[in-house]
Amino acid sequence: MQYGLIGAKLGHSYSVAIHAQLGDYDYRLYEQTEAEFLELLSRRAFRGLNVTMPYKVLAYAHCDALSDTAKEVGCVNTLVVRPDGSLYGHNTDIGGFIALARHAGVEIAGRKTVILGSGGTSLTARAACRRLGARQIVVISRSGPVDYAALYAEHADAEVLINTTPVGMYPNNGQAAANLSRLPNLTGVLDVIYNPDKTALVLDAEARGIPAAGGLYMVVGQAREAAELFIGHPIPESETVRIYRQLRDKALNLILIGMPGTGKSRIGMALAGRMNRPFVDLDGEIVKRTGKSIPEIFAEGGEAAFRALEHEVIRDFCKEKGAVIATGGGAVLRSDNVRAMRQNGLLCLLTRELAALPMDGRPLSKSPEALREMWRIREPFYRGAADYTIENDAAPNIVAARAEEAYHEAVDR
């Protein structure tokens, strides 16, 4: 073992991909039990390690020397075996957290800050908030002394909310660690979770116009600082921005929305080929699950039955990453569908002249008049959900090229 990440569960870590761009060293993931981790620390059979849940405090207790930052935080996430065999512990999470707050535009100085959770990452968030000049720091945990009931009863005036718990993390997408509607004074929300890209907490904040961000920028920022220790020389901070954008570009779903017949499936397949991604046709997935055609589902259960099936498929497929997804024409009519899409995706509205939209085999597209009325009703939903719009007025490869270019631009915004 040279370098790597140690934790109890590491299934969706980005660390290998990040460190591959930061230094020329062998970096791997190692899932270990507590006993295995302690045995590894005693043998010192590595050169450098990053440490994640739930071993950050444990690692702190077994170091021969600690950086001032590690002492300030009370836990370590980076270990280095020195030439004399001693174990040195440092915390790069605090720098990553501060970089995240600044990247997200969340101002902590002079503000009452509530931190959800009491583990190692909570220690990091507390130290970072002290450095950033928080007026007051309140830690909320299920075991107290300040619990979640007290959050709303005594600290509803919180101005910044930080989640360091795993609530809302994949595969339990959609869960929120707090009810933002009961915290009316919020000016910023940070969630250290990075899978999904936007947790329910971040989506709730965005819906209220509150600056918010998930934890990916923190992950990249702390990795850059750890790599500096591993290789022994500075790495420009610009690398954090570059790698962060690259990871999101590869991970986010490109989701096509629009009227029935606008060519979402055809353009989606062309996009998947161009971008070397899997393609998912959500209407096709509904057919697979039920063994029935879309007209048959409408005929047997009506539109309500179809929409319920549609929501299940959107929920399941949009929690995954890195795909091109074509939705049904009415997918954006439910706000919970749009939230599910937004957690890991950018939405591209594909438009086409109404006169060119096909009607055969489409239960709701019965006539040109029906199509015009459908567009009148749905256009606000499409426009409100879309991150960008592409006109389908050319060959599929040309339209797909435009949609891909706009996707990359949207990721960088």
C-alpha positions in Angstrom: 0.0 0.0 0.0 1.3 3.4 -1.0 -1.5 5.9 -0.8 -5.3 5.6 -0.4 -8.5 6.3 1.3 -9.6 4.3 4.4 -13.2 4.1 5.5 -16.0 1.7 6.5 -17.9 2.2 3.2 -16.4 3.8 0.1 -18.6 2.6 -2.8 -19.2 6.0 -4.4 -15.9 7.8 -3.6 -14.3 10.2 -6.1 -11.0 10.0 -4.4 -9.2 7.8 -6.9 -10.3 10.0 -9.9 -9.2 13.1 -8.1 -5.8 12.0 -6.9 -5.0 10.6 -10.4 -4.9 14.2 -11.5 -3.0 15.6 -8.6 0.1 13.4 -8.4 1.9 10.4 -9.9 1.3 7.9 -7.1 -0.7 4.8 -6.6 -3.9 5.7 -4.8 -6.6 3.2 -4.0 -9.7 2.7 -1.9 -9.6 0.4 1.2 -12.7 -0.5 3.1 -11.7 -1.7 6.5 -13.2 -2.6 9.8 -12.0 -0.7 12.9 -9.8 -3.6 13.9 -8.2 -3.8 10.5 -7.6 0.0 10.5 -5.9 -0.1 13.9 -3.7 -3.0 12.8 -2.7 -1.0 9.7 -1.8 2.0 11.8 0.4 -0.2 14.1 2.3 -1.6 11.1 2.7 1.7 9.3 2.6 -0.3 6.1 1.8 2.7 3.9 3.2 6.1 2.9 0.1 8.3 3.1 -3.6 7.9 3.7 -6.8 9.8 3.7 -9.3 8.8 6.4 -13.1 9.1 6.2 -16.1 8.1 8.3 -16.0 6.7 10.9 -12.3 6.7 11.7 -11.2 10.4 11.8 -11.2 10.7 15.6 -9.7 7.3 16.0 -6.8 8.2 13.7 -6.2 11.3 15.7 -5.6 9.3 18.8 -2.9 7.1 17.2 -0.6 9.7 15.7 2.9 10.4 17.0 2.7 14.1 15.9 -0.2 16.3 14.9 -0.4 19.5 12.9 -1.7 22.6 14.6 -4.7 22.4 12.3 -5.4 18.8 13.4 -5.2 19.9 17.1 -7.5 22.8 16.4 -10.1 20.5 14.8 -9.7 17.4 17.0 -9.6 14.8 14.3 -7.5 14.0 11.2 -8.3 13.0 7.7 -4.7 12.8 6.3 -1.9 10.6 7.6 1.7 10.5 6.5 4.5 8.1 7.6 7.6 10.1 8.0 11.1 8.9 7.1 11.8 8.0 10.8 8.6 5.8 10.8 6.6 8.2 13.0 2.9 8.8 12.1 2.0 12.4 11.3 -1.7 13.5 11.3 -3.2 16.6 9.6 -6.6 17.8 8.7 -7.2 19.1 5.2 -11.0 19.0 5.5 -11.0 22.4 7.2 -9.4 24.0 4.1 -11.8 22.2 1.9 -14.7 23.3 3.9 -13.7 27.0 3.8 -13.1 26.7 0.1 -16.7 25.2 -0.3 -18.2 28.1 1.7 -16.5 30.7 -0.4 -17.3 28.9 -3.7 -21.0 28.7 -2.7 -21.1 32.4 -1.7 -22.2 31.5 1.9 -21.1 34.2 4.3 -20.5 32.9 7.8 -18.8 35.8 9.4 -21.0 37.5 12.1 -23.8 35.0 11.6 -25.5 32.4 13.8 -24.5 29.1 12.4 -26.2 25.7 13.2 -24.3 22.5 12.5 -26.2 19.3 12.2 -24.3 16.3 13.5 -21.6 15.7 16.1 -19.1 13.4 14.3 -15.6 14.1 12.9 -16.9 16.2 10.0 -18.9 18.3 12.5 -15.6 19.0 14.4 -14.2 20.2 11.1 -17.2 22.5 10.4 -17.0 24.0 13.9 -13.3 24.8 13.5 -13.9 26.3 10.0 -16.8 28.4 11.3 -14.6 29.7 14.2 -11.9 30.7 11.7 -14.5 32.4 9.5 -15.8 34.4 12.4 -19.3 33.0 13.0 -21.1 35.0 15.7 -22.5 31.8 17.3 -22.1 28.1 16.6 -24.8 25.6 17.7 -24.3 21.9 17.3 -27.5 19.8 16.8 -27.5 16.0 17.3 -30.0 13.3 18.1 -28.2 12.5 21.4 -28.0 16.1 22.6 -27.3 18.2 24.5 -29.1 20.3 21.8 -31.4 18.0 19.9 -33.6 18.5 16.8 -36.6 19.6 18.8 -34.5 22.4 20.2 -33.4 23.4 16.7 -36.9 24.7 15.9 -37.8 25.7 19.5 -34.7 27.7 20.4 -32.6 28.2 17.2 -35.1 29.0 14.5 -33.2 32.3 14.1 -30.3 30.4 12.5 -28.7 32.3 9.6 -26.4 29.5 8.3 -27.2 25.8 8.3 -24.6 23.1 7.8 -25.3 19.4 7.4 -22.6 17.0 8.4 -24.9 14.0 8.9 -25.4 11.3 6.2 -29.2 12.1 6.0 -30.0 12.4 2.3 -26.9 10.6 1.0 -27.2 8.0 -1.8 -29.1 5.6 -1.9 -31.5 7.4 0.5 -31.9 10.4 -1.8 -34.7 12.7 -1.1 -34.4 12.8 2.7 -33.7 16.2 4.3 -31.9 16.6 7.6 -33.9 19.7 8.5 -37.1 21.5 7.6 -36.0 24.8 6.1 -39.5 26.3 6.2 -39.1 26.4 10.0 -35.9 28.4 9.7 -37.0 31.7 8.2 -33.7 33.7 8.7 -31.4 31.4 6.7 -28.9 33.2 4.4 -26.9 30.1 3.4 -26.9 26.3 3.4 -24.0 23.9 3.1 -24.3 20.1 2.9 -21.1 18.0 3.0 -22.8 15.2 1.1 -21.7 15.0 -2.5 -23.8 12.1 -3.7 -26.3 13.2 -4.9 -24.9 16.4 -6.3 -27.8 18.3 -4.8 -29.4 16.9 -1.7 -33.0 17.6 -0.7 -31.6 20.2 1.7 -29.7 22.0 -1.1 -32.8 21.8 -3.4 -35.0 23.3 -0.7 -32.6 26.1 -0.2 -32.4 26.9 -3.9 -36.1 26.9 -4.1 -36.1 29.7 -1.5 -33.3 31.6 -3.3 -30.8 30.8 -0.5 -27.1 30.3 -1.6 -26.4 26.6 -1.1 -24.1 23.8 -2.2 -23.3 20.2 -1.7 -19.9 18.8 -0.6 -18.1 18.0 -3.9 -16.0 21.2 -3.9 -14.9 20.4 -0.4 -13.9 16.9 -1.4 -11.7 18.2 -4.2 -10.3 21.0 -2.1 -9.2 18.7 0.8 -7.8 16.2 -1.7 -5.6 18.9 -3.3 -4.2 19.8 0.1 -3.6 16.1 1.0 -1.8 15.6 -2.3 0.5 18.5 -1.4 1.6 16.5 1.7 2.0 13.3 -0.3 4.2 14.8 -3.1 5.9 17.5 -1.0 5.2 20.6 -3.1 2.3 23.1 -3.6 -0.5 22.5 -6.1 -2.3 25.6 -7.5 -5.8 26.3 -6.1 -7.0 26.5 -9.7 -6.7 22.8 -9.9 -9.6 22.5 -7.4 -11.8 24.4 -9.7 -10.7 22.5 -12.8 -11.2 19.0 -11.2 -14.5 20.0 -9.6 -15.9 21.1 -13.0 -14.6 18.0 -14.7 -16.1 15.6 -12.1 -19.5 17.3 -12.3 -19.3 17.3 -16.1 -18.9 13.5 -16.2 -21.3 12.8 -13.3 -24.4 14.8 -14.0 -27.2 13.4 -16.0 -28.2 15.2 -19.2 -32.0 15.1 -19.1 -34.2 15.9 -22.1 -37.6 17.3 -21.4 -40.2 18.6 -23.9 -43.5 18.0 -25.7 -44.4 14.5 -27.0 -42.8 14.0 -30.3 -40.0 16.6 -30.1 -37.4 13.9 -30.7 -36.1 13.3 -27.2 -35.4 9.7 -27.7 -33.7 10.1 -31.1 -31.6 13.1 -29.9 -30.9 11.3 -26.6 -29.5 8.3 -28.4 -27.3 10.6 -30.5 -26.1 12.4 -27.4 -25.3 9.1 -25.6 -23.2 8.1 -28.5 -21.4 11.4 -28.7 -20.7 11.5 -24.9 -20.1 7.8 -24.4 -22.8 7.5 -21.9 -25.7 5.1 -21.2 -29.1 6.1 -22.6 -32.3 5.8 -20.7 -35.7 6.2 -22.2 -38.1 6.6 -19.2 -41.2 5.7 -21.2 -39.4 2.6 -22.4 -38.6 1.7 -18.8 -42.2 2.0 -17.9 -43.1 -0.4 -20.7 -40.5 -2.8 -19.5 -41.7 -2.7 -15.9 -45.4 -3.2 -16.7 -45.2 -5.3 -19.9 -47.7 -2.9 -21.4 -47.6 -0.2 -24.0 -48.2 3.4 -23.0 -51.7 3.5 -24.7 -52.6 0.3 -22.8 -51.6 1.9 -19.5 -53.7 4.9 -20.2 -56.6 2.8 -21.4 -56.6 0.6 -18.3 -55.7 3.1 -15.5 -56.0 6.5 -17.0 -53.4 9.3 -16.8 -53.2 9.2 -13.0 -52.0 5.5 -13.1 -49.4 6.4 -15.8 -48.1 9.4 -13.8 -47.6 7.3 -10.7 -45.5 4.8 -12.7 -43.6 7.6 -14.3 -42.7 9.1 -10.9 -41.3 5.7 -9.7 -39.1 5.4 -12.8 -37.9 9.0 -12.5 -37.1 8.5 -8.8 -35.1 5.3 -9.5 -33.1 6.4 -12.6 -32.4 10.0 -11.7 -30.7 9.1 -8.4 -28.0 7.5 -10.6 -25.3 9.5 -12.5 -23.7 10.0 -15.8 -26.5 9.1 -18.2 -28.5 10.7 -21.0 -32.2 10.5 -20.0 -35.2 11.1 -22.2 -38.4 11.9 -20.3 -42.0 11.6 -21.2 -43.8 14.8 -22.3 -45.6 15.3 -19.0 -42.8 14.4 -16.6 -42.3 18.0 -15.5 -45.9 18.5 -14.5 -45.1 17.1 -11.0 -42.7 19.2 -8.9 -41.4 16.1 -7.2 -40.3 14.7 -10.6 -38.4 17.9 -11.3 -36.7 17.7 -7.9 -35.7 14.1 -8.5 -34.2 15.1 -11.9 -32.4 18.1 -10.5 -30.6 16.2 -7.7 -28.1 14.8 -10.2 -28.9 16.4 -13.6 -29.2 19.4 -15.9 -32.4 19.7 -17.8 -32.4 20.5 -21.5 -35.7 21.6 -23.1 -36.0 20.2 -26.6 -38.5 22.2 -28.7 -39.9 21.7 -32.2 -42.6 23.4 -34.3 -46.0 22.1 -33.2 -47.0 21.3 -36.7 -44.1 18.9 -36.9 -45.1 16.9 -33.8 -46.4 13.4 -34.6 -49.7 12.3 -33.0 -49.9 8.5 -33.7 -49.7 6.3 -30.7 -49.7 9.3 -28.3 -52.8 9.2 -26.0 -52.8 12.9 -25.3 -51.8 14.2 -28.8 -55.2 13.6 -30.4 -55.3 16.6 -32.8 -53.5 19.8 -33.7 -55.9 21.7 -31.4 -55.1 19.3 -28.5 -51.3 19.9 -29.1 -51.7 23.6 -29.1 -53.7 23.5 -25.8 -51.2 21.1 -24.3 -48.3 23.5 -25.2 -50.2 26.4 -23.7 -50.6 24.6 -20.4 -47.2 22.9 -20.3 -44.9 25.7 -21.6 -44.5 27.4 -18.1 -43.6 24.0 -16.6 -41.0 23.3 -19.3 -39.5 26.8 -19.1 -39.4 26.8 -15.3 -37.7 23.4 -15.2 -35.2 23.8 -18.1 -31.5 24.8 -17.5 -31.2 25.5 -21.2 -33.2 25.1 -24.4 -32.3 23.6 -27.8 -34.4 23.7 -31.0 -34.8 20.4 -32.8 -34.7 21.9 -36.3 -31.8 20.0 -38.0 -30.3 16.5 -38.3 -30.0 14.6 -35.0 -26.2 14.7 -35.0 -26.3 18.5 -35.3 -28.9 19.0 -32.7 -27.1 16.6 -30.4 -23.9 18.6 -30.8 -25.7 21.8 -29.8 -27.2 20.1 -26.8 -23.8 18.7 -25.7 -22.1 22.0 -26.0 -24.8 23.8 -24.0 -24.6 21.1 -21.4 -20.9 21.7 -20.9 -21.4 25.4 -20.6 -24.2 24.9 -18.1 -22.0 22.7 -15.9 -19.4 25.5 -15.8 -21.8 28.2 -14.7 
